[in-house]
Amino acid sequence: MSATWRYNVADEAPRVLGARYPLAASPGGHALCGNSMGGFGALRLGVLFPRRFGAVASLSGVLSTGGIVPAAA
């Protein structure tokens, strides 16, 4: 998952959608969901950006904790 992709989904998309539609002001009102490999991406973004989404779901997601949890520095 590239940094650009993460930025587009976690930062840019909510900003663009919020400019056009009424969105919840707090992250608790934001959710992210994906199916299959998108479910993997949704969970990874939820781990990487825990304060941006109030709920994260994976529908039949391909899961590998090695790819979701960032390696310790």
MODELLER restraints for C-alpha pairs under 7 A, 6 or more apart:
rsr = mdl.restraints
at = mdl.atoms
rsr.add(forms.Gaussian(group=physical.xy_distance, feature=features.Distance(at['CA:24:A'], at['CA:30:A']), mean=6.93, stdev=0.5))
rsr.add(forms.Gaussian(group=physical.xy_distance, feature=features.Distance(at['CA:27:A'], at['CA:51:A']), mean=6.48, stdev=0.5))
rsr.add(forms.Gaussian(group=physical.xy_distance, feature=features.Distance(at['CA:27:A'], at['CA:52:A']), mean=4.89, stdev=0.5))
rsr.add(forms.Gaussian(group=physical.xy_distance, feature=features.Distance(at['CA:27:A'], at['CA:53:A']), mean=5.02, stdev=0.5))
rsr.add(forms.Gaussian(group=physical.xy_distance, feature=features.Distance(at['CA:27:A'], at['CA:54:A']), mean=5.50, stdev=0.5))
rsr.add(forms.Gaussian(group=physical.xy_distance, feature=features.Distance(at['CA:28:A'], at['CA:53:A']), mean=6.08, stdev=0.5))
rsr.add(forms.Gaussian(group=physical.xy_distance, feature=features.Distance(at['CA:28:A'], at['CA:54:A']), mean=3.85, stdev=0.5))
rsr.add(forms.Gaussian(group=physical.xy_distance, feature=features.Distance(at['CA:29:A'], at['CA:54:A']), mean=5.97, stdev=0.5))
rsr.add(forms.Gaussian(group=physical.xy_distance, feature=features.Distance(at['CA:30:A'], at['CA:53:A']), mean=4.99, stdev=0.5))
rsr.add(forms.Gaussian(group=physical.xy_distance, feature=features.Distance(at['CA:30:A'], at['CA:54:A']), mean=5.45, stdev=0.5))
rsr.add(forms.Gaussian(group=physical.xy_distance, feature=features.Distance(at['CA:30:A'], at['CA:55:A']), mean=6.82, stdev=0.5))
rsr.add(forms.Gaussian(group=physical.xy_distance, feature=features.Distance(at['CA:31:A'], at['CA:53:A']), mean=5.34, stdev=0.5))
rsr.add(forms.Gaussian(group=physical.xy_distance, feature=features.Distance(at['CA:31:A'], at['CA:54:A']), mean=5.73, stdev=0.5))
rsr.add(forms.Gaussian(group=physical.xy_distance, feature=features.Distance(at['CA:31:A'], at['CA:55:A']), mean=4.66, stdev=0.5))
rsr.add(forms.Gaussian(group=physical.xy_distance, feature=features.Distance(at['CA:31:A'], at['CA:56:A']), mean=5.64, stdev=0.5))
rsr.add(forms.Gaussian(group=physical.xy_distance, feature=features.Distance(at['CA:32:A'], at['CA:42:A']), mean=5.97, stdev=0.5))
rsr.add(forms.Gaussian(group=physical.xy_distance, feature=features.Distance(at['CA:32:A'], at['CA:53:A']), mean=6.82, stdev=0.5))
rsr.add(forms.Gaussian(group=physical.xy_distance, feature=features.Distance(at['CA:32:A'], at['CA:55:A']), mean=6.43, stdev=0.5))
rsr.add(forms.Gaussian(group=physical.xy_distance, feature=features.Distance(at['CA:32:A'], at['CA:56:A']), mean=4.81, stdev=0.5))
rsr.add(forms.Gaussian(group=physical.xy_distance, feature=features.Distance(at['CA:32:A'], at['CA:57:A']), mean=6.37, stdev=0.5))
rsr.add(forms.Gaussian(group=physical.xy_distance, feature=features.Distance(at['CA:33:A'], at['CA:39:A']), mean=6.32, stdev=0.5))
rsr.add(forms.Gaussian(group=physical.xy_distance, feature=features.Distance(at['CA:33:A'], at['CA:42:A']), mean=5.66, stdev=0.5))
rsr.add(forms.Gaussian(group=physical.xy_distance, feature=features.Distance(at['CA:33:A'], at['CA:56:A']), mean=5.70, stdev=0.5))
rsr.add(forms.Gaussian(group=physical.xy_distance, feature=features.Distance(at['CA:33:A'], at['CA:57:A']), mean=4.60, stdev=0.5))
rsr.add(forms.Gaussian(group=physical.xy_distance, feature=features.Distance(at['CA:33:A'], at['CA:58:A']), mean=5.75, stdev=0.5))
rsr.add(forms.Gaussian(group=physical.xy_distance, feature=features.Distance(at['CA:34:A'], at['CA:42:A']), mean=5.63, stdev=0.5))
rsr.add(forms.Gaussian(group=physical.xy_distance, feature=features.Distance(at['CA:34:A'], at['CA:57:A']), mean=6.64, stdev=0.5))
rsr.add(forms.Gaussian(group=physical.xy_distance, feature=features.Distance(at['CA:34:A'], at['CA:58:A']), mean=5.28, stdev=0.5))
rsr.add(forms.Gaussian(group=physical.xy_distance, feature=features.Distance(at['CA:34:A'], at['CA:59:A']), mean=6.10, stdev=0.5))
rsr.add(forms.Gaussian(group=physical.xy_distance, feature=features.Distance(at['CA:35:A'], at['CA:58:A']), mean=6.01, stdev=0.5))
rsr.add(forms.Gaussian(group=physical.xy_distance, feature=features.Distance(at['CA:35:A'], at['CA:59:A']), mean=4.63, stdev=0.5))
rsr.add(forms.Gaussian(group=physical.xy_distance, feature=features.Distance(at['CA:35:A'], at['CA:60:A']), mean=5.98, stdev=0.5))
rsr.add(forms.Gaussian(group=physical.xy_distance, feature=features.Distance(at['CA:35:A'], at['CA:61:A']), mean=5.78, stdev=0.5))
rsr.add(forms.Gaussian(group=physical.xy_distance, feature=features.Distance(at['CA:36:A'], at['CA:59:A']), mean=6.29, stdev=0.5))
rsr.add(forms.Gaussian(group=physical.xy_distance, feature=features.Distance(at['CA:36:A'], at['CA:60:A']), mean=5.16, stdev=0.5))
rsr.add(forms.Gaussian(group=physical.xy_distance, feature=features.Distance(at['CA:36:A'], at['CA:61:A']), mean=4.00, stdev=0.5))
rsr.add(forms.Gaussian(group=physical.xy_distance, feature=features.Distance(at['CA:36:A'], at['CA:62:A']), mean=5.61, stdev=0.5))
rsr.add(forms.Gaussian(group=physical.xy_distance, feature=features.Distance(at['CA:37:A'], at['CA:61:A']), mean=5.77, stdev=0.5))
rsr.add(forms.Gaussian(group=physical.xy_distance, feature=features.Distance(at['CA:37:A'], at['CA:62:A']), mean=5.62, stdev=0.5))
rsr.add(forms.Gaussian(group=physical.xy_distance, feature=features.Distance(at['CA:38:A'], at['CA:61:A']), mean=6.99, stdev=0.5))
rsr.add(forms.Gaussian(group=physical.xy_distance, feature=features.Distance(at['CA:39:A'], at['CA:57:A']), mean=6.83, stdev=0.5))
rsr.add(forms.Gaussian(group=physical.xy_distance, feature=features.Distance(at['CA:39:A'], at['CA:58:A']), mean=4.01, stdev=0.5))
rsr.add(forms.Gaussian(group=physical.xy_distance, feature=features.Distance(at['CA:39:A'], at['CA:59:A']), mean=5.81, stdev=0.5))
rsr.add(forms.Gaussian(group=physical.xy_distance, feature=features.Distance(at['CA:39:A'], at['CA:61:A']), mean=4.43, stdev=0.5))
rsr.add(forms.Gaussian(group=physical.xy_distance, feature=features.Distance(at['CA:39:A'], at['CA:62:A']), mean=6.88, stdev=0.5))
rsr.add(forms.Gaussian(group=physical.xy_distance, feature=features.Distance(at['CA:40:A'], at['CA:58:A']), mean=6.68, stdev=0.5))
rsr.add(forms.Gaussian(group=physical.xy_distance, feature=features.Distance(at['CA:40:A'], at['CA:61:A']), mean=5.41, stdev=0.5))
rsr.add(forms.Gaussian(group=physical.xy_distance, feature=features.Distance(at['CA:40:A'], at['CA:62:A']), mean=5.63, stdev=0.5))
rsr.add(forms.Gaussian(group=physical.xy_distance, feature=features.Distance(at['CA:40:A'], at['CA:63:A']), mean=5.89, stdev=0.5))
rsr.add(forms.Gaussian(group=physical.xy_distance, feature=features.Distance(at['CA:42:A'], at['CA:56:A']), mean=6.46, stdev=0.5))
rsr.add(forms.Gaussian(group=physical.xy_distance, feature=features.Distance(at['CA:42:A'], at['CA:57:A']), mean=6.78, stdev=0.5))
rsr.add(forms.Gaussian(group=physical.xy_distance, feature=features.Distance(at['CA:42:A'], at['CA:58:A']), mean=6.62, stdev=0.5))
rsr.add(forms.Gaussian(group=physical.xy_distance, feature=features.Distance(at['CA:43:A'], at['CA:56:A']), mean=6.31, stdev=0.5))
rsr.add(forms.Gaussian(group=physical.xy_distance, feature=features.Distance(at['CA:43:A'], at['CA:57:A']), mean=6.79, stdev=0.5))
rsr.add(forms.Gaussian(group=physical.xy_distance, feature=features.Distance(at['CA:43:A'], at['CA:58:A']), mean=6.63, stdev=0.5))
rsr.add(forms.Gaussian(group=physical.xy_distance, feature=features.Distance(at['CA:43:A'], at['CA:68:A']), mean=6.92, stdev=0.5))
rsr.add(forms.Gaussian(group=physical.xy_distance, feature=features.Distance(at['CA:44:A'], at['CA:68:A']), mean=4.72, stdev=0.5))
rsr.add(forms.Gaussian(group=physical.xy_distance, feature=features.Distance(at['CA:46:A'], at['CA:53:A']), mean=6.66, stdev=0.5))
rsr.add(forms.Gaussian(group=physical.xy_distance, feature=features.Distance(at['CA:46:A'], at['CA:56:A']), mean=6.08, stdev=0.5))
rsr.add(forms.Gaussian(group=physical.xy_distance, feature=features.Distance(at['CA:47:A'], at['CA:69:A']), mean=6.87, stdev=0.5))
